[in-house]
Amino acid sequence: MFEKIAKILAEYKGIDVSEVTMESSFADLGVDSLDAVELVMNLEDELGVTIEMNNQVQTVAELVKLVEESK
Amino acid sequence: MSFTILGTGSSLPGVMVTNDDLAKIVDTSDEWITARTGIKERRVLGGRLLEELAEEAAQQALSRAGLSAGKLDYIFCTTVRGDYATPSLAGIVGGRIGAHCPAMDLNAACAGFLYALDLADAFFKSGRAKNILIVSAEAMSRLADWTDRATCVLFGDGAGAAVVSSRGSGQLLTMRLRSQPNREILWAGAPRGNCPFGGQSEERSPYLHMNGQEVYKFAVRTVMEDAEQLLEETGLTAEQVDWYVLHQANRRILDAARSRLGQPKEKFPMILGETGNMSSACIPVLLDTMARKGCLKGGQLLFMSAFGAGLVSGSCLMRL
């Protein structure tokens, strides 16, 4: 799951996937709350699930947890 | 059956509020607002009445249509809230312009103008009307909570109008209106009154409340679903659309739609940088802005789409 998210995030922000770690915060990566929705929408399309937005999600680890809880 | 926009009009109030002005009253900045929304400034009514703006837009549309108010068969006014709960803003505007036809307000939140186009189409097809005035006039500054930095930066006031007709060479190819009820993510309450009998319902905040992330998701998904469905229905392609006239809620929504549709930026006209989100007035004001610049030409294909509280949405393909 982390690999999938890291790849989508890296592509979206135009950065190297190696820059994305579990500890990376959205602030570090320049991901704002609407970028977060874009990421979640991409994941929804890829995984075929519906993920409810949670604006408390601020790091990659928290996003991984949110996605896994939706499956 | 033809459906033609004979003329458009628009009017914005004179009081301008910049992002720097907002930074003085709430914890925000020009940089944050611009990056998050694309909005730089917006207009507010201040002490003026919405009916004045509505009349100005209506008069322009009539003048550009070459039609006198006396020839109108109906007036629809789309608004979340006029200066009065009653009489309707449509009735008031009708009085101001000297029309003698029936008039009613229609509240479909930000999708109001699309809902009104659909209604006009139904009236044309039933033979009940030939010329209809649609006025979309919104005073969002009265709904926004100007102490809430998350919402007050988004909205502005304005009025747009269009005279639509069953004659002419235009066509409304297809229309999709939807309602996907979800009150929690976007709402503003109405007054309870002071009736002393039977208790009182819970007080509902009169200000706009919005879950920005969920609304963004709904907006982008809806525009894309509608675009795909309407294009498939008509056998047309995204490339063939000349203009994507989208509800001006947030630049990020327009960017997201543009990227998913794979179409060039030039096809996505924008005024939100100067107007903010004027609810249902956005699309007619945008159309009028384009018309005044000479952008709109007969034969062009327009995809129009708007989405708002409800959750409602309306999208159409129109041939000018």
Interface residues (C-beta under 8 A of the other chain):
Chain A: D32 S33 L34 A36 V37 E38 V40 M41 M53 N55
Chain B: A35 R36 N211 G212 Q213 E214 Y216 K217 V220 R221 N250 R252 A256
